[in-house]
Amino acid sequence: MINKPNMSPQEEENFFWNAIEISNRSQSSHWSDYDIEEHLENLIELLSHHTKEELIIFEKVFQEKMYELYTSNIAELSIILENGYTTEDGKIIFDDYISTDGFIYFRCWLILKGKQFFEEITKDINAFINGKYSFNIGDTWAEGLLYVSDEAYSVNHENQDNSEIQDAVANLFPDVIHYDSLDGEMHGVPRGGEDLQDIYSQLVKEITDLRNE
């Protein structure tokens, strides 16, 4: 029987973001030095030294952050960064299809960029081009983050069904919406097509210029 971990909301937030950022040993380097898999391996190694209760907290906050990113604006950022587009009479027209799994992996990638980026991007996706950040936009999926908590637990423990940590979060915190649940509703309706150029003119220009290089 696992009891609810005893951390304040602020302590939970600090624990989660500190783990994300400490395990990114390339955060002060050029974007070309960053490797998603290396970051995830470092994160698993770091978390493997923590208690089961702490891993439950990490997973809980992760799922909360994933749901915070389940918005129309973040979906629009995904479309601009990832989807195909055509240009007609100077107008950029995006394919507005959003893959359910792909959007999960995209949100994982955003979380790996750290607390400051997360807080800015959730307020305004134009923060992507505010000059503070430099990322490889050719690799915007980080599926492995979905499994980090249980992989870290498995390093030193038998892990039933390889999901003891995720299962514990579901049992202890039933109000937390799992990233793969059908219970969560997206905040807003994402726009696509030519609307995105009208709404995010500078963002679309800079990203499409990069994508064309």
Disulfide bonds with the S-S distance in Angstrom:
none
